[in-house]
Amino acid sequence: MLEAEDIEEGKMRTLDVFLQRNGKIRLDFTDESYGEVYIEVLNSSGQAVYSNRTNVIFDEVSCSTDKLSQGSYRIVIKANENFVDFEVNAYIVYTPDWKYPEVTTDSKKIKIVRGKTKKIKLYSNPQQANYEVYWTSEDSSIAKVMSDGTVKAKKKGSVKIYADIYTDDGEFYDDLQWTVTVMPKNPSFKSVSKKMKSFKQKYLKYKLVKKNKKAILYGGYNTVKWNKKVYTEGFGHIGTFYPYIELNKKSGKTSIELRFVCNVTLVSINTYDDMGLNRVSFESGSKNVKFDYNSSYKDKIKKGILQITNNGTVRLSNNSKENIDKISTLEKTLGRKHVTLKAYDTEEGAYVKYELNNLTKKICKKVISDYKKILEMY
């Protein structure tokens, strides 16, 4: 990189580069650059093979030489006015030819299920050019690569795969790399349900809803300390709250979800119209009802952690590991002395607050912990 800060007119920065074969020199000014500059590229004899005057004003600007032959070159960037700043990245872009073909690939990120294989495709320009490739894996215990570029996924993890490119006569001139992520096999319904069943205890129940299709592990204790009190234009109460893990099998694949049953009923929410008082009842699972939490009476409510769906349940996460940050936040909050929950209606402004008792918090934490353990199977 060539850099200069507040240099005066006539001052310059230089960079020497060597082209191993025919190619071009490309200069990319970053958006931190400002001022008028004069650019020259000199060959080993000191002759200018490229020159350009440009004005860069906090913008990304690129310029490139014409095709140059193998040899040494000096890049010169001179300030054409005072107080010039620039950051310039210099690149050598080699010209593909029959001896040094350009080798490219489809994607540098590959995902493979454990036990499966995938062949990495390479493309050359010119298309029929000859070249040699030597493949290596950063960790063959995770993914092994064969001499033809076939990757075999062996165990869960992430690993780099490298391809060194050589000319037909054995001269190294380029390299490529890929990030390979090995994903576990989708676990069977039997193995996941067995894991879920092992977690059951006095207040945590396992139920096979449909053989080889659906099972749940849920908190069997359904008591919360709640109050009825008028807030804004109405009052309400929460009827049901407990966590559960749901296992489903569809199209031959299993999936798990962490859910909460939150049958919130907001009643006697008062609204006014031209005719006077009008009472509106919001049923369980109203679209407008949301579910937030805080960790003490004084803490600000953290909105958006949970949201009621039409059937009165909340999906907090599934086996794609979505919302892991929310799970961790909720888990941490449940460990505090006071956990105050709030159900409210976004349109009418009515809401109800209540505090989870210790057993309910304990059950919630246990279900979340068990869910994380089951996630490891995915």
Residue pairs with C-beta under 8 A, 6 or more apart in sequence:
1 87
1 88
1 89
1 90
2 13
2 14
2 15
2 75
2 77
2 86
2 87
2 88
2 90
3 13
3 86
3 87
3 88
4 11
4 13
4 77
4 79
4 84
4 85
4 86
5 85
6 83
6 84
6 85
7 13
7 79
7 83
7 84
7 85
8 79
8 82
8 83
9 79
9 80
9 81
9 82
9 84
10 78
10 79
11 78
11 79
11 84
12 76
12 77
12 78
12 79
13 76
13 77
13 86
14 74
14 75
14 76
14 77
15 74
15 75
15 90
16 72
16 73
16 74
16 75
17 25
17 72
17 73
17 74
17 75
17 90
17 92
18 71
18 72
18 73
19 25
19 68
19 69
19 70
19 71
19 72
19 73
19 92
19 94
20 70
20 94
20 173
21 70
21 94
21 95
21 97
21 99
21 100
21 173
22 67
22 68
22 69
22 70
22 94
22 95
22 97
23 67
23 68
23 92
23 93
23 94
23 95
24 64
24 65
24 66
24 67
24 68
24 92
24 93
24 95
25 41
25 50
25 64
25 65
25 68
25 73
25 75
25 90
25 91
25 92
25 93
26 62
26 63
26 64
26 65
26 90
26 91
26 92
26 93
27 39
27 62
27 63
27 64
27 75
27 88
27 89
27 90
27 91
28 60
28 61
28 62
28 88
28 89
28 91
29 54
29 56
29 59
29 60
29 61
29 62
29 86
29 87
29 88
30 60
30 87
30 88
30 89
31 58
31 59
31 60
32 58
32 85
32 86
32 87
33 56
33 58
33 59
33 61
33 85
33 86
33 87
33 88
34 56
34 57
34 58
34 84
34 85
34 86
35 55
35 56
35 79
35 80
35 81
35 83
35 84
35 85
35 86
36 53
36 54
36 55
36 56
36 79
36 80
36 81
36 84
37 53
37 54
37 55
37 56
37 77
37 78
37 79
37 80
37 84
37 86
38 51
38 52
38 53
38 77
38 78
38 80
39 50
39 51
39 52
39 53
39 54
39 63
39 75
39 76
39 77
39 78
40 48
40 50
40 51
40 75
40 76
40 78
41 48
41 49
41 50
41 51
41 65
41 68
41 73
41 74
41 75
41 76
42 48
42 49
42 73
42 74
42 76
43 49
43 71
43 72
43 73
44 71
44 72
44 73
49 65
49 66
49 68
49 73
50 65
50 66
52 63
53 80
54 61
54 63
56 86
64 93
67 95
75 90
77 86
77 88
94 100
94 102
94 173
96 102
96 124
96 125
96 126
96 129
97 126
97 129
98 126
98 129
98 130
99 129
99 167
99 168
100 167
100 173
100 174
101 124
101 125
101 126
101 129
101 131
102 124
102 125
103 122
103 123
103 124
103 131
103 133
103 163
103 165
103 174
103 176
104 122
104 123
104 124
104 125
105 120
105 121
105 122
105 123
105 176
105 178
106 121
107 178
108 176
108 177
108 178
108 179
109 178
109 179
109 181
110 118
110 120
110 151
110 161
110 178
110 179
110 180
110 181
111 180
111 181
111 183
112 118
112 143
112 151
112 153
112 180
112 181
112 182
112 183
113 153
113 182
113 183
113 184
113 185
113 186
114 153
114 154
114 155
114 156
114 182
114 183
114 184
114 185
115 153
115 154
115 185
116 152
116 153
117 150
117 151
117 152
117 153
118 150
118 151
118 153
119 148
119 149
119 150
119 151
120 145
120 149
120 150
120 151
120 161
120 163
120 178
121 149
122 133
122 149
122 163
122 176
124 131
130 168
131 165
131 166
131 167
131 168
132 165
132 166
132 167
132 168
132 170
133 149
133 163
133 164
133 165
133 166
134 163
134 164
134 166
135 145
135 146
135 147
135 149
135 161
135 162
135 163
136 145
136 161
136 162
136 164
137 143
137 144
137 145
137 151
137 159
137 160
137 161
137 162
138 159
138 160
138 161
138 162
139 157
139 159
140 154
141 154
141 155
142 153
142 154
142 155
142 156
142 157
142 158
142 159
142 180
142 182
143 151
143 152
143 153
143 154
143 157
143 159
143 161
143 180
143 182
144 151
144 152
144 154
145 151
145 152
145 161
146 152
149 163
151 161
151 180
153 180
153 182
153 183
154 182
155 182
156 182
156 183
156 184
157 181
157 182
158 179
158 180
158 181
158 182
159 179
159 180
159 182
160 177
160 178
160 179
160 180
161 177
161 178
161 179
161 180
162 175
162 176
162 177
163 175
163 176
163 177
164 172
164 174
164 175
165 172
165 173
165 174
165 175
165 176
166 172
166 173
167 173
184 377
184 378
186 253
186 254
186 378
187 254
187 377
187 378
188 254
189 212
189 213
189 215
189 247
189 249
189 254
190 212
191 377
192 247
192 254
192 256
192 374
192 377
193 208
193 215
193 247
195 373
195 374
195 377
196 206
196 215
196 217
196 245
196 247
196 370
196 374
197 206
197 217
199 206
199 217
199 366
199 370
199 373
200 206
200 217
201 366
203 219
203 220
203 221
203 359
203 362
203 363
204 217
204 218
204 219
204 220
204 363
204 366
204 367
204 370
205 217
205 218
205 219
205 220
206 215
206 216
206 217
207 215
207 216
207 217
207 218
208 214
208 215
209 215
209 216
212 249
213 248
213 249
214 246
214 247
214 248
214 249
215 246
215 247
216 244
216 245
216 246
216 247
217 244
217 245
217 367
217 370
218 242
218 243
218 244
218 245
218 261
218 367
219 242
219 243
219 244
219 360
219 363
219 364
219 366
219 367
220 242
221 242
221 359
221 360
221 363
222 240
222 241
222 242
223 357
223 359
223 360
224 238
224 241
224 341
224 354
224 355
224 356
224 357
224 360
225 354
225 355
225 356
225 357
226 237
226 238
226 352
226 354
227 237
227 352
227 353
227 354
228 235
228 236
228 237
228 352
229 235
229 352
231 350
231 351
231 352
231 353
232 348
232 349
232 350
232 351
233 269
233 270
233 271
233 348
233 349
233 350
234 266
234 267
234 268
234 269
234 270
234 348
234 350
235 267
235 268
235 269
235 350
235 352
236 264
236 265
236 266
236 267
236 268
236 269
236 282
236 343
236 350
236 351
236 352
237 265
237 267
237 352
237 354
238 262
238 263
238 264
238 265
238 341
238 343
238 352
238 354
239 263
239 264
239 265
239 284
240 261
240 262
240 263
240 312
241 260
241 261
241 262
241 263
241 341
241 356
241 360
242 260
242 261
242 360
242 363
243 258
243 259
243 260
243 261
243 363
243 364
243 367
243 368
244 259
244 260
244 261
244 367
245 256
245 257
245 258
245 259
245 367
245 370
245 371
245 374
246 256
246 257
246 259
247 254
247 255
247 256
248 254
248 255
248 256
248 257
249 255
254 319
255 318
255 319
256 318
256 319
256 371
256 374
256 375
256 378
257 315
257 317
257 318
257 319
258 315
258 316
258 317
258 318
258 327
258 367
258 368
258 371
259 313
259 314
259 315
259 316
260 291
260 306
260 313
260 314
260 316
261 312
261 313
262 291
262 306
262 308
262 312
262 313
262 314
262 343
263 284
263 285
263 312
264 284
264 285
264 286
264 289
264 291
264 308
264 312
264 343
265 282
265 283
265 284
266 281
266 282
266 286
266 289
266 343
266 345
266 350
266 351
266 352
267 281
267 282
268 279
268 281
269 279
269 280
269 281
269 282
269 345
269 348
269 350
270 277
270 278
270 279
270 280
271 278
271 279
271 280
271 348
272 278
280 348
282 288
282 289
282 345
282 348
284 312
285 308
285 309
285 310
285 311
285 312
285 313
286 308
286 345
287 310
288 345
288 346
288 347
288 348
289 308
289 343
289 344
289 345
289 346
290 303
290 304
290 306
290 307
290 308
290 343
290 344
290 346
291 305
291 306
291 307
291 308
291 314
291 341
291 342
291 343
292 301
292 302
292 303
292 304
292 305
292 306
292 341
292 342
292 344
293 301
293 302
293 305
293 306
293 330
293 333
293 339
293 340
293 341
293 342
294 300
294 301
294 302
294 333
294 339
294 340
294 342
295 333
295 336
295 338
295 339
295 340
296 336
296 337
296 338
296 340
297 338
297 340
299 340
301 342
302 329
305 326
305 329
305 330
306 314
306 316
307 314
308 314
308 343
309 315
316 323
316 326
316 327
316 330
317 323
317 324
317 326
317 327
317 371
319 375
319 378
321 375
321 378
327 368
327 371
327 372
330 364
330 368
331 365
331 368
331 369
333 339
334 356
334 361
334 364
334 365
334 368
335 361
335 365
338 355
339 355
339 356
339 361
340 353
340 354
340 355
341 353
341 354
341 355
341 356
342 351
342 352
342 353
343 351
343 352
344 350
344 351
344 352
345 351
356 364
